[in-house]
């Protein structure tokens, strides 16, 4: 019975030893620069940062992000409904119509409040 668990034990040992080995090799071979200005500076996609890193963002940015998430989740619910459309029949069509109407009302409300305008 113990022989059945031997491959799992070997896998666990390799999974732990490999990353630790890479870290040990990189610390032995790699260069280290202590207290370097380059090492302590923030890095963003290869572009040197400009300005303060604690810049405040407008609330509109977060509102648009939340609206994107809501309508992205709508697509997640539409896909399974489209796959099972024939099996759900008229009842499924009515339920999805109500779901989409509620989301459209929410979109119209956000549009009227000016949440979609970026200034």
C-alpha positions, 0 to 999 in steps of 0.5 A: 500500500505504501508503494502506491503513495511513492510517486506522490511523495516523489512529486512533493519532494521535487515540487519543494526542492526545485524552487528552493534550488532555483532560489539558492542558485540565483543567490549564489550566482546573481549579482547583488546591489545594495542600496541602489537607487535603481533597485529602490525605484518603482517600475511600471512596464518599462517606463520610468514613473513620473509623479507621486505614486499615491496619486488620487483617482476620480470616483468616476474611474471606479464607477465605470469599473463597477459598471463594466463588471456588472455588464461583464457578468451579464455576458456570463449569464447569457452564454449558458442561456444561449446554449440551452435556449431550445431546452428552456423554451418560452419560459427561459426566453421570458426569464432572460428578457426580464433579466436583460430589461432590468440590466437595461434599466440600470444602464439607462439610470447610470447614463442619466446620472452621467456615470458613463461620461469621462471628463 
